[in-house]
Amino acid sequence: MMSKYEIIIYWSHDDNAYIAEVPELAGCMADGPTASEAVKNVEKVIQEWIETAAELGRPIPEPKGRLRYA
């Protein structure tokens, strides 16, 4: 399932991997050997982030509808 949250992708020399961050969901990020793998991994993390926030009764930000990838 594709989320509607903005995802920022960049190469990390320190991690030797692509990093995919979701700015609207604090601390939500994943990595991968390719940009597409990083996006695939972060989609799973987004769902886990939302499920955890719901279980803890924390607010879940609505996607702001900006760029899909940056």
Contacts in CASP RR format, 6 or more apart in sequence:
PFRMAT RR
TARGET T0000
AUTHOR 0000-0000-0000
METHOD contacts of the structure
MODEL  1
MMSKYEIIIYWSHDDNAYIAEVPELAGCMADGPTASEAVKNVEKVIQEWI
ETAAELGRPIPEPKGRLRYA
1 43 0 8 1.000
1 47 0 8 1.000
2 43 0 8 1.000
3 22 0 8 1.000
3 43 0 8 1.000
3 46 0 8 1.000
3 47 0 8 1.000
3 63 0 8 1.000
4 63 0 8 1.000
4 65 0 8 1.000
4 68 0 8 1.000
5 22 0 8 1.000
5 24 0 8 1.000
5 25 0 8 1.000
5 46 0 8 1.000
5 63 0 8 1.000
6 22 0 8 1.000
6 23 0 8 1.000
6 24 0 8 1.000
6 63 0 8 1.000
6 64 0 8 1.000
6 65 0 8 1.000
6 66 0 8 1.000
6 67 0 8 1.000
6 68 0 8 1.000
6 70 0 8 1.000
7 20 0 8 1.000
7 21 0 8 1.000
7 22 0 8 1.000
7 39 0 8 1.000
7 42 0 8 1.000
7 68 0 8 1.000
7 69 0 8 1.000
7 70 0 8 1.000
8 20 0 8 1.000
8 21 0 8 1.000
8 22 0 8 1.000
8 23 0 8 1.000
8 69 0 8 1.000
8 70 0 8 1.000
9 18 0 8 1.000
9 19 0 8 1.000
9 20 0 8 1.000
9 21 0 8 1.000
9 35 0 8 1.000
9 38 0 8 1.000
9 39 0 8 1.000
9 69 0 8 1.000
9 70 0 8 1.000
10 18 0 8 1.000
10 19 0 8 1.000
10 21 0 8 1.000
11 17 0 8 1.000
11 18 0 8 1.000
11 19 0 8 1.000
12 18 0 8 1.000
12 19 0 8 1.000
12 31 0 8 1.000
15 31 0 8 1.000
17 31 0 8 1.000
17 32 0 8 1.000
17 33 0 8 1.000
17 38 0 8 1.000
18 31 0 8 1.000
18 32 0 8 1.000
18 33 0 8 1.000
18 34 0 8 1.000
18 35 0 8 1.000
18 37 0 8 1.000
18 38 0 8 1.000
19 29 0 8 1.000
19 30 0 8 1.000
19 31 0 8 1.000
19 32 0 8 1.000
19 38 0 8 1.000
20 29 0 8 1.000
20 30 0 8 1.000
20 31 0 8 1.000
20 32 0 8 1.000
20 35 0 8 1.000
20 38 0 8 1.000
20 39 0 8 1.000
20 41 0 8 1.000
20 42 0 8 1.000
21 27 0 8 1.000
21 28 0 8 1.000
21 29 0 8 1.000
21 42 0 8 1.000
22 28 0 8 1.000
22 29 0 8 1.000
22 42 0 8 1.000
22 45 0 8 1.000
22 46 0 8 1.000
22 49 0 8 1.000
24 61 0 8 1.000
24 63 0 8 1.000
24 64 0 8 1.000
25 46 0 8 1.000
25 49 0 8 1.000
25 50 0 8 1.000
25 61 0 8 1.000
27 49 0 8 1.000
28 42 0 8 1.000
28 45 0 8 1.000
28 46 0 8 1.000
28 49 0 8 1.000
29 42 0 8 1.000
29 45 0 8 1.000
30 38 0 8 1.000
30 41 0 8 1.000
30 42 0 8 1.000
30 44 0 8 1.000
30 45 0 8 1.000
31 38 0 8 1.000
31 41 0 8 1.000
32 38 0 8 1.000
32 41 0 8 1.000
39 69 0 8 1.000
50 60 0 8 1.000
53 59 0 8 1.000
53 60 0 8 1.000
54 60 0 8 1.000
END
